[in-house]
Amino acid sequence: MRVAFLNPTFGRDFTKSARWFARSRGRVQRHPDYFCTAAAVVEHAGHEIFFLDAQAKNMPAEVVLPQLKRFAPDMVVYQATTPSIDADIEAARLNKDAVGGMHVMIGPHVTAEPEDTLRRADGALDAVTIAEYDYTLRDIANGVRIEDCQGLARMEGSRFVMNPERPYIENLDDLPFPAWQHVDIHDYRDFGKLFPFLTLISGRGCRAKCTFCQLPQVMNGHSYRTRSVENVCDEIEYDMKLFPNLKEIMFEDDTLTMRSCQDRVVALCEELIRRDLGISWSANARVDVNDLEVLKLMKRSGCRWLCVGFEFGDQQVLNNVKKGATIKQMHRFAANAHKSGIRVHGCFMFGGPGETPDTARKTLELSQKLPIDTAQFTAVVAYPGTAYYKWAQENNYLKQTNWRDWVDAEFEQQSTQELPGLDAPTINAFIDEGLRGFYLRPAQMWRMFRNMQNWADVRSKLFGVKSFMQYFWSKEPAAFVGAVGNN
């Protein structure tokens, strides 16, 4: 079978592969790692594939369609998100009318809202996948009828039908490495990472129970299924051969460093040191990896940067979202990471259950007290399928009336809820205040300048500065000038 994997364009610089589906304030574009892995599974099963991340290239539909026609697919697979779902469906409708064949949509939104998606599609889609979709797509390509395929939802006339669930993949070493040969890694930028970089999934699922986090709740489950450290390092070596100018690997596991998994982290670091690959790495991390000796070992193995969810500066709000972390742990982790020489990117949010202007200010204060290098500030987004979404819905806090409203007119993230005493404009104002207050401090500017060690680092930081200025300038030129003068 000829199978096309398509990530349709929604808005300029919008990203569909990150945890927040939006045009990021840092203009980040993340690799479609899960999507590329599924493409590799289908390709390794003997099928011819066409892979196009049109969103990463900001490629309009009129440019995509001729390429799709030339490939003449038997099946087209679409990556979709909550804000872009209607646009993604229209892309499927356009393509189905033009090339025929079977059309299937994947992702957390269609997993959480399969019936709504199919009814909106009204025939433009033949099915949507539920949760992990690698083997589901392979089975369809191999000729399994959609009526018999596990992990699919579909329509029979006007009746919505959910096929039997597909079990999670237990042995992740059986999966081929992502089909990176079909993408241009230079399409993906992030001011915190060395350019060019690649993402790597060394395990799926997360044992944490954060109420707002969509991937574990909707796609991958709450057990942490890991690949062997040998298999992970083999992928890094493969990536380095595929892209000789590769500068960094980003581990995109939900939390590679969770305390209960630190024996594996130690084993991974030791294997990286033994192989002496000569490449830096970064990862998502929790604050419970606060053992100084473990952090020093991570540093010796090439760890340069950690993306850490501090989230809130108020302990009760942290408890309300079931973060499983304390403010005390945050300070200890940040101090030890600083001692070990690992840079830290802090993630902070506004809008948790029980959030007030006073607790939001605690988050602002925490972000400036921690010895961290970079930071991002977001509203908590109520994505379908999460406990947070259910809580917001049950309490009538959601203010959106359609999925497109999950982002603003510029495709940037906005608050999806109105909390008692904390409306959406106030939450959005706290986000901007957080960015200005963190980055425009002279001490922080000096820290970022001092940390630049090579040309790849300089390029990343220049991209970040440009993105920062563009974000504020696009909102209101005077706001940026005023921000500089007031900090």
Secondary structure in CASP SS format (residue, H / E / C, confidence):
PFRMAT SS
TARGET T0000
AUTHOR 0000-0000-0000
METHOD secondary structure of the structure
MODEL  1
M C 1.00
R E 1.00
V E 1.00
A E 1.00
F E 1.00
L E 1.00
N C 1.00
P C 1.00
T C 1.00
F C 1.00
G C 1.00
R C 1.00
D C 1.00
F E 1.00
T E 1.00
K C 1.00
S C 1.00
A C 1.00
R C 1.00
W C 1.00
F C 1.00
A E 1.00
R E 1.00
S C 1.00
R C 1.00
G C 1.00
R C 1.00
V C 1.00
Q C 1.00
R C 1.00
H C 1.00
P C 1.00
D H 1.00
Y H 1.00
F H 1.00
C H 1.00
T H 1.00
A H 1.00
A H 1.00
A H 1.00
V H 1.00
V H 1.00
E H 1.00
H H 1.00
A C 1.00
G C 1.00
H C 1.00
E E 1.00
I E 1.00
F E 1.00
F E 1.00
L E 1.00
D C 1.00
A C 1.00
Q C 1.00
A C 1.00
K C 1.00
N C 1.00
M C 1.00
P C 1.00
A H 1.00
E H 1.00
V H 1.00
V H 1.00
L H 1.00
P H 1.00
Q H 1.00
L H 1.00
K H 1.00
R H 1.00
F H 1.00
A C 1.00
P C 1.00
D C 1.00
M E 1.00
V E 1.00
V E 1.00
Y E 1.00
Q E 1.00
A C 1.00
T C 1.00
T C 1.00
P C 1.00
S C 1.00
I H 1.00
D H 1.00
A H 1.00
D H 1.00
I H 1.00
E H 1.00
A H 1.00
A H 1.00
R H 1.00
L H 1.00
N H 1.00
K H 1.00
D H 1.00
A H 1.00
V H 1.00
G C 1.00
G C 1.00
M E 1.00
H E 1.00
V E 1.00
M E 1.00
I E 1.00
G C 1.00
P H 1.00
H H 1.00
V H 1.00
T H 1.00
A H 1.00
E C 1.00
P H 1.00
E H 1.00
D H 1.00
T H 1.00
L H 1.00
R H 1.00
R H 1.00
A H 1.00
D C 1.00
G C 1.00
A C 1.00
L C 1.00
D C 1.00
A E 1.00
V E 1.00
T E 1.00
I C 1.00
A C 1.00
E C 1.00
Y C 1.00
D H 1.00
Y H 1.00
T H 1.00
L H 1.00
R H 1.00
D H 1.00
I H 1.00
A H 1.00
N C 1.00
G C 1.00
V C 1.00
R C 1.00
I C 1.00
E C 1.00
D C 1.00
C C 1.00
Q C 1.00
G C 1.00
L E 1.00
A E 1.00
R E 1.00
M E 1.00
E E 1.00
G C 1.00
S C 1.00
R E 1.00
F E 1.00
V E 1.00
M E 1.00
N C 1.00
P C 1.00
E C 1.00
R C 1.00
P C 1.00
Y C 1.00
I C 1.00
E C 1.00
N C 1.00
L H 1.00
D H 1.00
D H 1.00
L C 1.00
P C 1.00
F C 1.00
P C 1.00
A C 1.00
W H 1.00
Q H 1.00
H H 1.00
V C 1.00
D C 1.00
I H 1.00
H H 1.00
D H 1.00
Y C 1.00
R C 1.00
D C 1.00
F C 1.00
G C 1.00
K C 1.00
L C 1.00
F C 1.00
P C 1.00
F E 1.00
L E 1.00
T E 1.00
L E 1.00
I C 1.00
S C 1.00
G E 1.00
R E 1.00
G C 1.00
C C 1.00
R C 1.00
A C 1.00
K C 1.00
C C 1.00
T C 1.00
F C 1.00
C C 1.00
Q H 1.00
L H 1.00
P H 1.00
Q H 1.00
V H 1.00
M H 1.00
N H 1.00
G C 1.00
H C 1.00
S C 1.00
Y C 1.00
R E 1.00
T E 1.00
R C 1.00
S C 1.00
V H 1.00
E H 1.00
N H 1.00
V H 1.00
C H 1.00
D H 1.00
E H 1.00
I H 1.00
E H 1.00
Y H 1.00
D H 1.00
M H 1.00
K H 1.00
L H 1.00
F C 1.00
P C 1.00
N C 1.00
L C 1.00
K C 1.00
E E 1.00
I E 1.00
M E 1.00
F E 1.00
E C 1.00
D C 1.00
D C 1.00
T C 1.00
L C 1.00
T C 1.00
M C 1.00
R H 1.00
S H 1.00
C H 1.00
Q H 1.00
D H 1.00
R H 1.00
V H 1.00
V H 1.00
A H 1.00
L H 1.00
C H 1.00
E H 1.00
E H 1.00
L H 1.00
I H 1.00
R H 1.00
R H 1.00
D C 1.00
L C 1.00
G C 1.00
I C 1.00
S E 1.00
W E 1.00
S E 1.00
A E 1.00
N E 1.00
A E 1.00
R C 1.00
V C 1.00
D C 1.00
V C 1.00
N C 1.00
D C 1.00
L H 1.00
E H 1.00
V H 1.00
L H 1.00
K H 1.00
L H 1.00
M H 1.00
K H 1.00
R H 1.00
S C 1.00
G C 1.00
C E 1.00
R E 1.00
W E 1.00
L E 1.00
C E 1.00
V E 1.00
G E 1.00
F E 1.00
E E 1.00
F C 1.00
G C 1.00
D C 1.00
Q H 1.00
Q H 1.00
V H 1.00
L H 1.00
N H 1.00
N H 1.00
V C 1.00
K C 1.00
K C 1.00
G C 1.00
A C 1.00
T C 1.00
I H 1.00
K H 1.00
Q H 1.00
M H 1.00
H H 1.00
R H 1.00
F H 1.00
A H 1.00
A H 1.00
N H 1.00
A H 1.00
H H 1.00
K H 1.00
S H 1.00
G C 1.00
I C 1.00
R E 1.00
V E 1.00
H E 1.00
G E 1.00
C E 1.00
F E 1.00
M E 1.00
F E 1.00
G C 1.00
G C 1.00
P C 1.00
G C 1.00
E C 1.00
T C 1.00
P H 1.00
D H 1.00
T H 1.00
A H 1.00
R H 1.00
K H 1.00
T H 1.00
L H 1.00
E H 1.00
L H 1.00
S H 1.00
Q H 1.00
K H 1.00
L C 1.00
P C 1.00
I C 1.00
D C 1.00
T E 1.00
A E 1.00
Q E 1.00
F E 1.00
T E 1.00
A E 1.00
V C 1.00
V C 1.00
A C 1.00
Y C 1.00
P C 1.00
G C 1.00
T C 1.00
A H 1.00
Y H 1.00
Y H 1.00
K H 1.00
W H 1.00
A H 1.00
Q H 1.00
E H 1.00
N C 1.00
N C 1.00
Y C 1.00
L E 1.00
K C 1.00
Q C 1.00
T C 1.00
N C 1.00
W H 1.00
R H 1.00
D H 1.00
W H 1.00
V E 1.00
D C 1.00
A C 1.00
E C 1.00
F C 1.00
E C 1.00
Q E 1.00
Q C 1.00
S C 1.00
T C 1.00
Q E 1.00
E C 1.00
L E 1.00
P C 1.00
G C 1.00
L E 1.00
D C 1.00
A H 1.00
P H 1.00
T H 1.00
I H 1.00
N H 1.00
A H 1.00
F H 1.00
I H 1.00
D H 1.00
E H 1.00
G H 1.00
L H 1.00
R H 1.00
G H 1.00
F H 1.00
Y H 1.00
L C 1.00
R C 1.00
P H 1.00
A H 1.00
Q H 1.00
M H 1.00
W H 1.00
R H 1.00
M H 1.00
F H 1.00
R H 1.00
N H 1.00
M C 1.00
Q C 1.00
N C 1.00
W H 1.00
A H 1.00
D H 1.00
V H 1.00
R H 1.00
S H 1.00
K H 1.00
L H 1.00
F H 1.00
G H 1.00
V H 1.00
K H 1.00
S H 1.00
F H 1.00
M H 1.00
Q H 1.00
Y H 1.00
F H 1.00
W H 1.00
S H 1.00
K H 1.00
E C 1.00
P H 1.00
A H 1.00
A H 1.00
F H 1.00
V H 1.00
G H 1.00
A H 1.00
V H 1.00
G H 1.00
N C 1.00
N C 1.00
END
